[in-house]
Amino acid sequence: MAKLPELIQALLNPLVYPEPAERVELVQTQISYVLLAGEYVYKIKKPVDMGFLDYTTLEKRLYYCRKEIELNRRLCADTYLGVVPITREKGRYVIGGRGEAQEYAVRMRRLPQDKMMDVLLKQDKVTPEMVEKVAGILVDFHKKTATSGEITRLGGIEAVIKNTSENFEQTEKYFGVIIEPETFSRIKTYTEDFIKDNDALFHKRMAEGRVRDCHGDLHAAHICFCKDICIYDCIEFIDRFRYTDVASEIAFLAMDLDHYGRHDLSEKFIESYVSKSGDNEILKLLNFYKCYRACVRGKVGCFQYDDKYISAGEKEKIVANARGYFKLAEGYAGG
């Protein structure tokens, strides 16, 4: 594991923060440093270029911080507080200082970890009623969120082809480490055949306005059952990952519930969403999009595996989790 950047090391000091914090915890994703400081969270984007996202300049990171606030307030309004500069004054880093910004952070209220859906699933504390409520929130969200000719074009069948092809291109180098070639081949063949055989269905849904500006990353770790259900951490860094058929969005969470061994809750969630929305065609696309979304989660694990700032012990967990998602995708593909 490489040494953390100087800025991140400095931000592990509780005295840097404007609010009292007994200690600061660091959580990393493949694209962010997330600093948990008392009642607040500060999320800093890593200066990386992964092809589908580019955070390599300070200006770009500021832009995407602001976009993250704007988009996430749609489903988690009270949590996203704003963007704060991190300055350097008298030789030390200061959050919210008046000097020239060295970096920017998304400032959030800290959500209760013990109320996260992924945590509750492991404790067998997620009920059918809870997933029904989530389905209802998403039905309302999908009715209200934007759609247009441009959104449909960027999130329609051509985007599906591009996104799935990109998944395969970016995971191929992990053969024998995270995904087996046979698994990869089965998923790829199923995906390409389904797209070819269902071209008319994809275009029908595009014409009906089913492609919308969605959340884009709807899995269990992004849902918190606090006072009001908060669905957070949507994709801000590339529109075509967020512009998608609502069937893909719903399949994402259904797939993740399957991943946690709760096929019963997955079925209840789908049943509730279809009943409330009247969108029965989702059922025809469900396995395909579950397969795609499982591959996305597996790919995320591949990227984390390459992150030099993540410890070897943590990478073992990441590899095991990613393998599980790829095997799940293979199951949806009929493997």
N, C-alpha and C positions, 0 to 999 in steps of 0.2 A: 504494500500500500504506500503510495507516494505521500510526501508531506503536504499538508493542506496549504493553500495559498495564504499569504500573510494576512490579508483582509479577513478571511474566515477564521483564522486563529485568533485575531484580535476580537472578533465578535463573539467568541466563546467566553469573554469576560463580562459578567453581569453588570459591571459598573459603566459599560458603554451605553446602556439602554436608558431612555428617558423615564421608563417606569421601573419601580423596584422589582428585582428578580433575584431569587436566591441562587439559582443556577440556570445555565443555558444548555439546552440539548441540541445536538446537530443530527438532522436526518437528511440523507441524500437520495435524490432520484438521479436518473441519467442526465437530466438537464438543469437541476436546481439544487441549491443548498437551502435547507429549511431550518431556521433557527427558532427553537421554542424557548421563549423568554417570559416566564411568569404567565400572565393572562393573555399574552400576545404572541403572534407568529410573524417572523420576518422571512420572506422568501426571495432569494437572490438567484438570478438566472446565471448559469455557467456560460462563459464565453466560448461556446462550441458551435461548430457548423456540422450538422449531421445530414446534410443534403435536403431533408424535408423541413429543417428549421435552421435559422442562422441568427445566433446571438453574439456574433463576434465583435460588435462595436457597442460602445456605451449608448449611443443614440438608438440603436436597435433594441437594446435591453430596456431602455426607458419607454420606447414605443410599445413594446409587448407587455411591459408592466401595466401601463395604462389600459391597454386592451384587455388584459386579464381582469382588472377591476370592473370594467364596463360590462363584460360578458358574464362574469360570475354573479353580478348583482341580480341577474334575471332569476336565479333559483336559490340564491343565498345572500340576500340583500344586506342584512345587518352584520355579516361577518367580514366583508371586504371593506376596509376603512379608507384606503388610499395608497398612494405611492410616496415613499419618503426617500430623500437623498442621503447618502452616506458620505460625509466629508472628512477631511483630515485637518485637524487643528492642533497646533503646538505639539506635533509629532504623534498624535493619537487619533484614531478613527472616532467619529461622532455620528450617531444616527440623528438625522434631522437638523444637522448643523447649517450654518449660513455660508460656509466657504464653498469652493468649487466642488461639485459632486465628483467623487471617485467611483461611485457605484449607486445603484438604485435598488430599493426593495419594495415588494408588495407587503403592506402591513395589514394584518388580519387579527380578528379576535380568535383566541384559541378555542377550538371546539373540543368537547369532552371526548377523550380517547375511548373511554368505556362505553360510549354510545354509538361508535362507528359500526356500520353494518358488518364489516368483515370480522371485527372483534366479537360482536354479538352472535354471528353465525358459528364461530368456534365454540361458543358457550351454549349453543342451542337455545338462544333467546330471541330469535327472529320468528315472528308468528305470521300466519296467513293474513291476518288483519293488517299487519305492518306493510307487507308487500302490496296489498290492495291499496293502501293509502299512497304509496309511492307511485303505483300505476295511475291513480287519479290525478296526482300532481303532474305527471308526464303527459297525460291526455290533454289537460288544460294548457300546459306549456307548448305542446306541439300545435295546438290550435292557434295560439297567439304569436308564436315566434315567426320570424320573417320567412317568406318565400318570394321568389321572383324568377324571371327568365334567366337572369345571370346566376342565381343560386342553383337553379335546376341544371343549368349547363355545367357549372363547376362541380356539382355533386351527383350528377346522373351517371348513366352507364359507363361513359368514358372514364369518369373518376373511379368507378368500381374496378374497371380493368386496370387502370394505372395503380391504384392502391394495392390490389391483390398481387400484381406483378412486382411491385416494389417490395412487398413482403418477402416474396420468394427470392428476389435478387439479394436482399439484405441479410437473409438467414442462411443462404447456401454455404457461406464460409464456416458455419458452425457445425457442419456435418461431423458426427462422431464425438462432439463435445456436448452439445445440447440437443440436437435433433439428428435422428438416424436418416440416411438417404432414402430408405424404403418409406418411412413415414412422410417425408418431404414429397416424394413422388406421388403417393396416394392423394395427398391433400391437393397438390398442384393439378393433377389430372381431373379430380372431382370439381375443383373450382372452375377450371377452363371449360369443362363440359357443361356445367350448370349455366354459366354465362351464355354460352352459345345456344343452348336449348331453350333459354327463357328470355331471349332478347325482347320479344313482344311484351312480356309482363313488365320488364324494367321500363320500357318506353311508355307503357300505359300509366304506370305510377308517376312517372315524370310529368306526363300531360295532366294528371289529376292534382298536381301540387303536393305530392307526398314527400318530395325532397325539400327539406327545410334547414334553417340555421339552428342546428341542434346543440346538445351539450358536447358530444363527440368522444367522451371518455367515461361512459356510464358503467362503472363497475362498483363492487360492494364497498371498496375502501373510500369511495367518494360520496357516500351517503351517511349522514349523521342524524340519528333519532334524538335530537335535543328537544327543546321546547317546541320549536317548529321544525319539521323535517328540512334539513339543509342538504342540497345536492350541489357540491362544489368542485373546484379544480377542473373546469372544462378546458377544452383545447383552444388556445388563443393564437398559437404560432403558425398555423396554416389553415386557411379557410376550407380547403377541400376535405380535410379530416372532420370538420364540424358540419359542413354542408352535406347532408346525407339523407337517404330515405329513412323515415321514422322507424321502419322495420329493422334497420341496422342498429339503431339506437336501442330499441327494445330487446333485440337479440343479444346485445352486449351484456346487459344485466342478467338476462335469463341464462346465458352461458356461464356467467360467473357464479350464479347460484348452483348450477350443475357442478362447477369446479369445486365448490365447497360441500359437495355431496348432498345437496338439497334439491333434488329434482322435483320434489313435491311443491316446494316454494316457487321454483321456476315455472312450473305449469300453472300454479295459481296466479302468478304475476302476469303471465301471457293471457290467461283466461280473462282476468280482470281488465287488462288494457284493451283487449279485443272487444269485450262486452261494452265498455264505456265509450270506446272510439267508433265502434262499428266497422273497423278496418279488418275484415276477415282474411284479406289477402296476405296479411302478415304471416299466416300459417304456411303459405306456400313457399315463403322465403326464409323461414325461420332457421332451418338447418344450415342453409348456405351462409347466412349472416353469422350464425353462431360459430361456424367453422372459421370464417374470416376473422371474427373478433378474438377467438382463441389464439389464432396465429399472431394477431397484434400484441396480445399479452405475452406470448412467447418471445416475440421479437424484442419487446421492451427488456425482457430478461437478458437477451443476447447483448443488447447495448450496455446494460449495467455490468455484465461480465467483463466488458472491455474498459470499464471506468477505473483508472489508476488510483483514484482516491477512496475506493471501496475495499474493505479488508477481505482477506482470503476466506475467513470464516463466514462473513456475510455473503460472499460470492457462492459458497457451497449451497446456501439456502436459495439463492437466486437461481442457480442452475437447476436444482430440484424442482422449484416452482415452475420454471419455464418448460422443463420437460413434461410436467403434468399438463400444461396448457396445450402443448403440441400433441400429446397423446389424446387429449380431449378433442382437438380439431380432427385428428385422424378418425375418431369414433363418429363424428358428425359426417365425415366423408365416406363412411361405410367401411372403414378399415378394421 
